[in-house]
C-alpha cells in the first residue's frame, strides 16, 4: 500500500479569466485614442491623374483640401453632370473658395497659418476653366502655395 495516492488525470485546468476585463478595456481605450475619424464624405467623382514627378506632403495638418469633379450618382439628379467644387461636405461655387480658405486658416494655430498648403484634388476630366477660377480666388486671399494631388505613374496614361 502506498502512502501517496495517485491523482486522477481530470483533463486541462480551467482558464483563468480574472484579467480578461482589464485587457478588454485596455484595448478599447487604445483604439479610442488612436482612431482617426474621417473628415469629409466625398460627393464628387475623383479619379486623379497620373504624374511622373511627384512629391509626398509630409505634414497633413498643414493642408486644406479642395475637391473638384463630377457629382456622384446620388447627387447627379440634383446638381447635374457638370464638374463641381466640394468644400468640406457641401457643394460650392468658385466665389466661396476665398471665404472657405480664410475660415480654415483661422481655425489653425498662429504658427501654422503662414505655411498652409492648398491641395486641389481634381478629377482628371474636370474643366480647366473651373480650376482657373479657383486659382484666381486663392490669389485674392494670398493662398499661393498650391498642390495638385495626383497618382504616381506615367503622365501619358492621362491622354486615354
N, C-alpha and C positions, 0 to 999 in steps of 0.2 A: 504494500500500500504506500502510495506516495503521499508525502506531506503537502505537496502543492498540486492543486487541481489545474488541469489544462483549460485555458479559456476556449470557448467555442468560437469559431470564426463566424461572426454575425454580419459580415459584409463591410462596406465602407461606412465610416462615421458620417454623421450629418454635417453639411456645410454650415459654417458659422456665418450668419447674415447680420450680425450686430453692426458692422461698419458699413453696410450697404446704403442706408440713408445718407450718411456723410459723403460717400462717393457720388451719389446721385446729385446731391445739392452742390457739391464742388464742380461737377461737370456742368450743371445748369448755370451757375454763376460765371463759369469760364465762357460758355457760349453766349451768354447775355452781354458780356463785356467786349468780346472780340467781333461780334456780328455787326456788319455794316448794312444799314438799311438802304434800299435802292432810292435814289433821289428822284428820278424822273421816269415817267412812263412814256415810252417812245410812241408818238402818234403819227409820225411820218415814216415813209419808206426811206431807208438809209443804207443803200448799197454804196459803200465808199469806193473811190477809185484807187488804182494801184499807182505806186510811185517807187522809183528805184533809189532815190536819195532821201532817206527818212532819218529822223532822229526822235528818240523817245523822250517824252516830257517826264522829268524826274519828280517834281513835286506837284501832286494833284490838287493840293489845297490852294494853289495859286492860279487855277484855271477856271474860267467861266465858259460854259458850253452854249453854243447856239446851233440848233438842228435845222436843216433845210432839206425838204424833199416833198414828194407827192404824199398826200394824206393816205393812211392805211385804209383798207377796205371798209372798216366800220365807220370811217369819217368821210368817205368819198361822197356819199349821198348829200351830206350837209355842206361840205366845203369844196366839192368838185375834184377834178383830177390835176389841176394846176399846182405847181410846187408852192409850198407854204413854209413860213418860218415858225418854229416852235421854240418858245422861251419858257423854261420850266415846264409846266404841264398845260400850257394853253397856246393856241394859235395866235399869231400877232402879225402886224404889218411892219414894213421896214421903219416907219416913223416911231415905233415903240422900242426899237433896239437901243437908242441912246438912253432913254429913261431906265430901261432894264439894266444896262451896264452901270449907270450911276447908282442905282438901288443895290445891286450886288456888290459894288465896290464899297459902299457904305457899311455893308454887313461884315466886311473883312477888317482885320486889325490894322492899325495905322501903318505898321511897318510893311505889311503886305500890299497895301493899296497902290504903291508905285511899281510893283513888279508883277502885276497880274497879266496873264496871257488870255486872250480870247481865242477859244478853239472853235473853229467852224467845222461841224460835221455835216458835210454837204453830199447829197446823193449825186452820183456821177451823171445822172440825166437831168439835173436841175438847170434852170435857165441862168446864164451868166449875168444877165441884167439884174436879177434879184440879188445876186452876190455883190454886184457893184453898188446897188442901193444900200446894202448892209454896211459895206466898207465906207461909204460916204457918211452914214450915221455914226460909225465908230470914230471917224476923223473928227466929227463935231464935238465929241466928248473926250477927245485926246486919248483914245484907246488904240494905240498904234502898234502894239505887239500882238500880231495876229498869227494864228497857227491853223493850217489846213490839215485835218485829220485824214489819214489815208491808210491803206494796207501796204505792206512791203511786198513789192513784186515788180514785174515788168510793166512799164507805163504803156507799152504798145498794146497791151490787153484791153485798155480803155477804149480803143477805136472800134471794137466789135459791137 
